[in-house]
């Protein structure tokens, strides 16, 4: 299903998917599940959105389903972005042509993997927006139920915003007029990003203090992605504290970290780009991107274990956003010192630190390439800064700077 994808709930076991604030994770335990045939009265039951346990909100199956859809979509797109940029290359004889076609800028409009990644992000968006509608239709009077509605709305709007951001970051129907389809309507990238911002701003009054820092971090990230630097400035100082992050956890069933699945030493579809490996000079850089030669001769990634979270953003990214805003003269601070707070996490000796002040944007771009790898930021940087990176031909010379929307969707 491609057009107008709608949420589907099942009785299958739920994946536990959460954003992490240090040791604060949310869990799904004993939530009420719908029957195989779901009618509107079941969806409109407050227990479908969650429950309060010992004063804390616990996801119901509707919200857990949104998290699960987000994990599937982010897993697809964060890996695919590396193949468009200079993080991932196909192996000599891949089982799947998807990464090869992306790398070579020759993605077939009828590639079945393309259908899958497009359908997954549409499913994610639809589930999140359906959850918003369900929550908004309820008018609870009980204090716990009011808290459930508020927490469910926060989660749904968090994910609706992220789904729209993923769509605009990674897909387009045209190179000359970037846009995507949603509910059989053509939506310009600018409008998709505006939806993202609106959802996250609407979620802020619903959030607790930690959740607010997550939203401020994402809004700062959105400002960088869209070169809306005033937006980044207005949110960066309210963003993550040390140890906080936004990630998807895969802890039930067979789902693995997407980069482990794609790039571990035992797989053959994709490999770490040798140009990226060549940039690893310092101890910190080699710790952040540890690689090993596979038997077939290509580079494999050892950074992720099978069940590790899929990282979207964290306090390290916020520090590098601060450094860029300082360099651009938009906030006060020392860009070199900000960068070094990130580097020192991977080499406490300080030997890997920058030794001279940041004098040009290319220095920050190179730092972001290493220390924000595997998060989709490299593709964003190549596009927003109009640079070629280590691609051949260069990124600016590509036919597609986004993943093309499947041909069937444009008919």
C-alpha positions as CSV (number, residue, x, y, z in Angstrom):
1,X,0.0,0.0,0.0
2,X,1.5,3.3,-1.1
3,X,-1.1,6.0,-1.4
4,X,-3.0,7.2,1.7
5,X,-1.4,4.6,3.9
6,X,-3.5,4.0,7.1
7,X,-2.7,2.6,10.5
8,X,-3.2,-1.1,11.1
9,X,-3.3,-2.5,14.6
10,X,-2.6,-6.2,15.2
11,X,-2.4,-8.5,18.1
12,X,1.3,-9.3,17.4
13,X,3.7,-8.7,20.3
14,X,4.7,-5.1,20.6
15,X,8.3,-3.9,20.2
16,X,9.5,-1.8,23.1
17,X,10.5,1.5,21.4
18,X,11.5,4.5,23.4
19,X,13.4,7.7,23.6
20,X,16.1,7.6,26.2
21,X,16.9,10.2,28.8
22,X,19.9,8.8,30.6
23,X,18.3,5.7,32.3
24,X,14.7,6.9,31.8
25,X,13.0,4.6,29.3
26,X,9.3,4.0,28.7
27,X,7.9,0.5,28.5
28,X,4.8,-1.3,27.2
29,X,3.6,-3.8,29.8
30,X,0.2,-5.6,29.9
31,X,-1.4,-2.9,27.7
32,X,-4.9,-3.6,26.5
33,X,-4.7,-5.1,23.0
34,X,-7.4,-4.8,20.3
35,X,-9.1,-7.8,18.8
36,X,-8.1,-9.0,15.3
37,X,-11.0,-7.0,14.0
38,X,-10.8,-3.5,15.3
39,X,-13.8,-1.2,15.3
40,X,-13.9,2.5,16.1
41,X,-15.3,2.0,19.6
42,X,-12.1,0.0,20.5
43,X,-9.8,2.7,19.0
44,X,-11.6,5.4,20.9
45,X,-11.1,3.6,24.3
46,X,-8.6,5.5,26.5
47,X,-6.8,2.3,27.3
48,X,-5.7,2.1,23.7
49,X,-3.7,5.2,24.3
50,X,-2.1,4.1,27.6
51,X,-2.5,3.9,31.3
52,X,-1.0,5.4,34.5
53,X,1.1,3.1,36.6
54,X,2.6,4.4,39.8
55,X,2.0,7.9,38.6
56,X,3.8,7.4,35.3
57,X,2.3,7.1,31.8
58,X,2.7,3.8,30.0
59,X,2.1,3.5,26.3
60,X,-1.1,1.8,25.0
61,X,-1.0,-0.2,21.8
62,X,-1.9,2.8,19.6
63,X,1.1,4.8,20.8
64,X,3.4,1.7,20.9
65,X,2.4,1.1,17.3
66,X,3.5,4.6,16.4
67,X,6.9,4.1,18.1
68,X,7.2,0.8,16.2
69,X,6.4,2.4,12.9
70,X,8.9,5.1,13.6
71,X,11.7,2.6,14.3
72,X,11.0,0.8,11.0
73,X,10.9,4.0,9.0
74,X,14.0,5.6,10.6
75,X,15.9,2.3,10.2
76,X,15.2,2.3,6.5
77,X,16.0,6.0,5.8
78,X,19.0,6.6,8.0
79,X,20.8,3.6,6.4
80,X,19.7,4.6,2.9
81,X,20.9,8.2,3.4
82,X,24.4,6.8,3.9
83,X,24.3,5.3,0.4
84,X,23.3,8.6,-1.2
85,X,26.1,10.3,0.7
86,X,29.7,9.1,1.3
87,X,29.1,6.8,4.3
88,X,28.1,3.6,2.7
89,X,28.9,1.8,-0.6
90,X,27.6,-1.5,-2.0
91,X,29.7,-4.6,-1.7
92,X,31.1,-6.2,-4.8
93,X,28.2,-8.7,-5.2
94,X,25.3,-7.4,-3.0
95,X,22.2,-9.5,-2.4
96,X,20.0,-6.5,-2.9
97,X,20.5,-3.7,-5.5
98,X,18.9,-1.0,-3.4
99,X,22.1,0.5,-1.8
100,X,24.0,0.0,-5.1
101,X,21.3,1.9,-7.1
102,X,21.3,4.7,-4.5
103,X,25.1,4.9,-4.5
104,X,25.2,5.0,-8.3
105,X,22.4,7.5,-8.6
106,X,20.4,5.0,-10.7
107,X,17.6,4.0,-8.3
108,X,14.9,2.2,-10.3
109,X,11.4,3.7,-9.8
110,X,10.0,0.2,-9.4
111,X,12.7,-1.2,-7.0
112,X,10.7,-3.2,-4.3
113,X,13.0,-1.8,-1.5
114,X,12.0,1.7,-2.6
115,X,8.3,0.8,-2.2
116,X,9.1,-0.6,1.2
117,X,10.9,2.5,2.6
118,X,8.2,4.8,1.1
119,X,5.4,2.8,2.5
120,X,7.0,2.6,5.9
121,X,7.4,6.4,6.2
122,X,3.8,6.9,5.0
123,X,2.6,4.3,7.5
124,X,4.5,6.1,10.3
125,X,3.0,9.5,9.4
126,X,-0.5,8.0,9.1
127,X,-0.3,6.2,12.4
128,X,0.9,9.3,14.3
129,X,-1.7,11.5,12.8
130,X,-4.4,8.9,13.4
131,X,-3.3,8.8,17.1
132,X,-3.7,12.5,17.3
133,X,-7.3,12.3,16.0
134,X,-8.1,9.5,18.5
135,X,-6.7,11.4,21.4
136,X,-8.4,14.7,20.4
137,X,-11.8,13.1,20.2
138,X,-11.7,12.0,23.9
139,X,-12.9,14.2,26.7
140,X,-11.9,12.5,29.9
141,X,-12.8,13.9,33.3
142,X,-10.7,11.6,35.5
143,X,-7.3,13.0,36.4
144,X,-5.4,9.9,35.3
145,X,-7.3,9.8,32.0
146,X,-6.6,13.4,31.4
147,X,-2.9,12.7,31.9
148,X,-3.1,9.7,29.5
149,X,-4.7,11.9,26.8
150,X,-2.0,14.6,27.3
151,X,0.9,12.1,27.2
152,X,-0.6,10.3,24.2
153,X,-1.0,13.6,22.3
154,X,2.6,14.6,23.2
155,X,3.9,11.3,21.7
156,X,1.7,11.4,18.7
157,X,2.7,15.0,17.8
158,X,6.4,14.2,18.5
159,X,6.2,11.4,15.9
160,X,3.9,13.2,13.4
161,X,6.5,15.9,13.3
162,X,9.4,13.5,12.9
163,X,7.6,11.6,10.1
164,X,7.1,14.8,8.1
165,X,10.8,15.7,8.7
166,X,11.9,12.3,7.4
167,X,9.7,12.6,4.3
168,X,11.1,16.0,3.4
169,X,14.7,15.1,4.3
170,X,14.8,12.0,2.2
171,X,12.2,12.0,-0.6
172,X,11.2,14.2,-3.5
173,X,9.1,13.8,-6.6
174,X,11.2,16.4,-8.4
175,X,14.7,17.9,-8.2
176,X,13.6,21.3,-9.4
177,X,10.5,21.6,-7.1
178,X,11.1,19.4,-4.0
179,X,7.9,17.9,-2.8
180,X,6.3,14.6,-1.5
181,X,2.9,13.0,-1.6
182,X,0.7,12.5,1.4
183,X,-2.9,11.4,1.4
184,X,-2.9,11.8,-2.4
185,X,-1.8,15.4,-2.2
186,X,1.4,17.0,-3.3
187,X,3.1,18.7,-0.4
188,X,6.1,21.0,-1.0
189,X,9.1,20.4,1.3
190,X,8.7,23.8,2.8
191,X,5.2,22.9,3.8
192,X,6.3,19.5,5.1
193,X,8.9,21.1,7.3
194,X,6.3,23.7,8.5
195,X,4.1,20.8,9.6
196,X,7.0,19.3,11.5
197,X,7.6,22.6,13.3
198,X,3.9,23.1,14.1
199,X,3.5,19.6,15.5
200,X,6.6,20.0,17.8
201,X,5.6,23.4,18.9
202,X,2.1,22.1,19.7
203,X,3.6,19.3,21.7
204,X,5.7,21.6,23.9
205,X,2.8,22.6,26.3
206,X,2.0,18.9,26.7
207,X,5.5,17.8,27.7
208,X,7.3,17.4,30.9
209,X,10.7,19.0,31.4
210,X,12.7,16.2,29.9
211,X,10.3,15.9,27.0
212,X,10.6,19.6,26.4
213,X,14.3,19.3,26.1
214,X,13.8,16.6,23.4
215,X,11.5,18.9,21.5
216,X,13.8,21.8,21.7
217,X,16.6,19.6,20.5
218,X,14.6,18.4,17.5
219,X,13.5,22.0,16.7
220,X,17.2,23.1,16.8
221,X,18.0,20.1,14.5
222,X,15.2,21.2,12.1
223,X,16.7,24.7,12.0
224,X,20.0,23.2,10.8
225,X,18.4,20.9,8.3
226,X,16.5,23.7,6.7
227,X,19.1,26.4,7.2
228,X,16.6,28.3,9.4
229,X,19.3,29.4,11.8
230,X,17.1,31.7,13.9
231,X,15.0,28.6,14.6
232,X,18.1,26.7,15.8
233,X,19.2,29.7,17.9
234,X,15.8,30.0,19.6
235,X,15.9,26.4,20.8
236,X,19.5,25.3,21.2
237,X,19.9,26.6,24.8
238,X,16.9,24.6,26.0
239,X,18.0,21.4,24.4
240,X,19.4,18.1,25.7
241,X,21.6,17.9,28.8
242,X,24.5,15.5,29.1
243,X,23.5,11.9,28.5
244,X,20.1,12.7,27.0
245,X,19.1,11.5,23.5
246,X,16.3,10.5,21.2
247,X,16.6,6.9,19.9
248,X,14.6,3.9,18.9
249,X,15.0,0.8,21.0
250,X,14.5,-2.7,19.5
251,X,14.4,-5.1,22.4
252,X,11.8,-7.7,21.5
253,X,11.7,-10.3,18.7
254,X,14.2,-10.4,15.8
255,X,14.5,-6.6,15.0
256,X,18.1,-5.4,15.1
257,X,19.9,-2.1,14.9
258,X,19.6,-1.1,11.3
259,X,23.3,-0.4,10.8
260,X,24.3,-3.6,12.5
261,X,22.0,-5.4,10.0
262,X,23.4,-3.6,7.0
263,X,27.1,-3.2,7.9
264,X,28.2,-5.9,10.3
265,X,31.0,-8.2,9.2
266,X,28.7,-11.1,8.2
267,X,26.5,-9.3,5.7
268,X,27.2,-8.6,2.1
269,X,24.8,-5.9,0.9
270,X,26.6,-2.8,2.1
271,X,30.0,-1.6,3.4
272,X,31.6,1.4,5.0
273,X,32.8,3.8,2.4
274,X,36.6,3.6,2.1
275,X,36.8,7.4,1.8
276,X,35.2,7.6,5.3
277,X,37.7,5.1,6.7
278,X,40.5,7.1,5.2
279,X,39.4,10.2,7.2
280,X,39.9,8.3,10.6
281,X,43.2,9.7,11.8
282,X,42.9,10.3,15.6
283,X,42.1,8.0,18.4
284,X,38.7,9.7,19.0
285,X,37.8,9.3,15.3
286,X,38.7,5.6,15.2
287,X,36.8,5.0,18.4
288,X,33.7,6.8,17.0
289,X,33.8,4.8,13.8
290,X,35.5,1.4,14.5
291,X,35.8,-0.7,11.4
292,X,37.1,-4.1,10.5
293,X,38.0,-5.7,7.2
294,X,35.5,-8.4,6.2
295,X,36.6,-11.6,4.5
296,X,35.5,-10.3,1.1
297,X,37.8,-7.3,1.5
298,X,35.3,-4.5,2.3
299,X,35.1,-2.5,5.5
300,X,32.5,-3.4,8.0
301,X,31.2,-1.4,11.0
302,X,31.6,-2.6,14.6
303,X,30.1,0.5,16.3
304,X,26.7,-1.1,16.8
305,X,25.7,-4.3,18.6
306,X,22.7,-6.2,17.4
307,X,20.3,-4.7,20.0
308,X,21.8,-1.2,20.3
309,X,19.4,1.7,20.0
310,X,19.1,3.5,16.6
311,X,20.3,7.0,17.5
312,X,18.4,10.0,16.0
313,X,20.0,12.9,18.0
314,X,21.7,13.5,21.3
315,X,23.6,16.1,23.4
316,X,26.7,15.6,21.2
317,X,24.8,16.9,18.1
318,X,23.5,19.8,20.1
319,X,27.1,20.8,21.0
320,X,28.1,20.7,17.3
321,X,25.0,22.8,16.4
322,X,26.1,25.3,19.1
323,X,29.6,25.3,17.5
324,X,28.2,26.1,14.1
325,X,25.9,28.8,15.5
326,X,29.0,30.3,17.3
327,X,31.0,30.2,14.1
328,X,28.2,31.9,12.2
329,X,28.2,34.7,14.8
330,X,24.7,33.9,15.9
331,X,25.4,33.0,19.5
332,X,28.3,33.7,21.8
333,X,30.9,31.0,22.8
334,X,34.0,29.2,21.6
335,X,33.4,26.9,18.7
336,X,36.7,25.0,19.3
337,X,35.9,24.3,22.9
338,X,32.4,23.1,22.0
339,X,33.8,20.7,19.4
340,X,36.3,19.4,21.9
341,X,33.6,18.5,24.4
342,X,32.4,16.0,21.9
343,X,35.8,14.7,20.8
344,X,36.9,14.2,24.5
345,X,34.1,11.7,25.0
346,X,36.0,9.3,22.6
347,X,39.5,10.2,23.7
348,X,39.8,11.4,27.3
349,X,43.5,12.1,27.0
350,X,42.8,15.2,24.9
351,X,45.3,14.2,22.3
352,X,42.5,14.1,19.6
353,X,41.2,17.6,20.4
354,X,41.3,20.4,17.9
355,X,44.4,22.5,18.7
356,X,43.5,25.7,16.8
357,X,40.4,27.8,16.6
358,X,37.7,26.9,14.1
359,X,38.5,29.1,11.1
360,X,36.2,27.8,8.4
361,X,33.0,25.9,8.0
362,X,34.7,23.0,6.3
363,X,36.4,22.1,9.7
364,X,33.0,21.8,11.3
365,X,31.6,19.8,8.4
366,X,34.4,17.3,8.7
367,X,33.8,17.0,12.4
368,X,30.1,16.4,11.8
369,X,30.9,13.8,9.2
370,X,32.7,11.7,11.8
371,X,31.0,12.3,15.1
372,X,27.4,12.5,13.7
373,X,27.8,9.6,11.3
374,X,25.0,7.1,10.8
375,X,22.3,9.6,11.6
376,X,21.4,11.0,8.2
377,X,23.2,14.3,8.9
378,X,25.9,13.8,6.3
379,X,23.3,13.8,3.5
380,X,21.7,17.0,4.9
381,X,25.2,18.7,5.1
382,X,26.1,17.8,1.6
383,X,22.8,19.2,0.3
384,X,22.5,22.3,2.5
385,X,26.2,23.3,2.1
386,X,26.2,22.4,-1.7
387,X,29.4,20.4,-1.4
388,X,30.5,17.2,-3.2
389,X,32.1,15.3,-0.2
390,X,34.0,12.2,-1.3
391,X,31.5,11.1,-3.9
392,X,32.5,10.4,-7.5
393,X,30.8,12.0,-9.3
394,X,30.3,14.7,-6.7
395,X,27.1,15.1,-4.8
396,X,26.3,18.4,-6.6
397,X,26.5,16.5,-9.9
398,X,24.0,13.8,-9.0
399,X,20.7,13.4,-10.8
400,X,18.9,12.9,-7.5
401,X,19.7,14.6,-4.2
402,X,16.8,12.9,-2.5
403,X,15.3,9.4,-2.9
404,X,12.9,9.6,-5.7
405,X,9.3,8.9,-4.8
406,X,8.1,5.6,-6.3
407,X,6.8,6.0,-9.8
408,X,3.4,4.5,-8.9
409,X,2.8,7.3,-6.4
410,X,3.2,10.0,-9.1
411,X,0.6,8.6,-11.5
